[in-house]
Amino acid sequence: MPQSPPLPKVDYKACPLECCTFRAWKVTRKSRVFSSWRESRRRPTGWLQPGAKVAGLTGVHLTFRPDKLRMLRNIPELKLRKGDGVLRLMYQGEGYAQYWSNGNYFPSLLFIGDDTIETIQEGRREWWVQVRMPDGNKGWVLVQDDNFDGMDSCG
C-alpha cells in the first residue's frame, strides 16, 4: 500500500453526498449537538430531537484512515498500474472521490467499472455539520445513521 498523506486529512466546507446541499434539513434521529467539531474544543451543548428543522450551514470531513484499494487494470494517463495500491480519502458523490497513490493526490477522480479497483480495507472518517437550530443558536453535529433528511437536493 502507498504511504498516506498526513492524517487526519481535513476538508472544510465538505458536503460529501450526491447532490449534497446546505439548506433546510429535518432531523430524523435524536442527535447530540456540540460546540465544535474539533475534538480538543468539543463539548456537548444539547440535543436535536426527531422532527426538528435546522439549517445546514457548512461541513467538515475528517479522514482518519483512508480506504485501501488495489488497481485491477492500468490507467496510463494517471500513471497507475495493475496491482498499485490506492487510498480513497473523501467520497464526493456520484462516484467521484479524492484518491492518493504513489505520492500523487487526485482531488476529484471517477473510477468507472468494477474492473478498475477493488476495496481491500475500509477506512474511518467523520463528517461534522454546523447547523442553525430553531432557537437561532449554532452547533456541530456528527452525521451518522441518516440523522438528517433533506441533505440530497436530487431526492
N, C-alpha and C positions, 0 to 999 in steps of 0.2 A: 504494500500500500504506500501511496505517496505521503511525504511529510505534510502535515496540515498547516494551514495558515495559523497565525496567532489566535488562540481561543480564550474566552468566548468571542465569537465574531458578533458584533452588534450592528444591526441595520435599523436606522432611525426612519420614521415616517413609513414603517412597514405595514402593508396590508396584503399578506401572502395567501390570498384566495383568488379563485377565478371570479372576475367581476367585482372584486372587493371594493367597498365604498365606505368612507367615513360619512355617516349621516345618522338619522334616527334609527335606533335599534330597539328591539324588545328583548327583555331579559326572560330566558326560558328556564333557568335553573338558579337556585339561590347561589349567589356569588359574593365572595369576600372582596371588599374594597380596601386598597392600601394607599398610603401616602406617596409612594414612589415605586417604580419598577426595579430600582437599584436595590439589591439585597442589603447593602450596608446602610441604606436610609429608609428601608421599608418598615412601616408599622401599620397594623390594621386600623382602619378608621370607621368601618361599618360594613353593612351588607346590602346587596341589591336583592330584592325579592322577585320571584317569577311574576311576570305581567307588567313590571315597571318599564317605563320607556326612558331611554337615555340617548344622549347624542354621542356617537363615536367621534372622537376628535383627532387622534393620532395613534400610532402604534410603534412598539419597539420589538424587534425579533432578535432573539439570542440563540446562537448555535453553540452549544457546549461541546457536542461531539457530532461531527457530520456523519451522514450515511456513507458506508463504504460500498463502492460499486466496482465492477470489473467490466472492461470493454470486451464485447463479443465480436467486434469487427473493427477494421481500420477506418479511420476518418482522417485521410491525409491532410486536408485543409486545416485541421486543428492539431496536427502532429500527434494524434492519438492512434495507438496501435492495439490490435487484439491482445488481450491479456493485461494491458495497462490498468493500474488502479486509479480510480477516480473518486473524489469526495464530493458529495452533494451537500451544499450548505443550506440555503433557504429556498424552499419551493415558492414560486411566484404566481402560479396559476396557469391554467390552460396548457399544462405540460412543460412550461418553462421553469428553470431553476438556476441558481448560482452553482458553479462547479469549480473544483480545484484539481489540477493534475500536473505532474511533472514541473512543479513550481509555477504554473500558469493559472491565473484566475480568469474564469469566464463569467462575467457579471449577469448574463442572461442568455441561456442556451436551451435549445429544444432538441432532445434526442428522440428520433421517431422510430417506432417499431420495437417489438420485443426482442429483435435480433441485434440490438445495439448495445445495451448494457444489462447487467444483472446485479441485483442487490445482494451483497454479501452479509452486511450487518446494518441494522437500523441505528440511527443516531439519536441524539437527545437535544431537544430545542424547547424554547418557551416563546410565546407571543403574548406580550402585555399590551393592553389598550388603555388609553386615557379616555374617560367618559365624563360627560357633564350629566349629573344626576337631576332628578325632578326638582330638588331643592336649590339647584344652581351651583352646588359645590362640584368640584372636580376630584377624581380619584383614578387609581390604576387598578385594573382587573386582569388576572391571568385568564386567557382564553383557553377553555377546556370543556370537554363533554358537551359541545354545542350549546354553550350557555347564553348565546345571543342569536336572535333571529333578525334578518334584515341586512346582514353584512354583505350579502351577494346581490348586487343590483341586477343580475341577469335572471334571478329566480323568483 
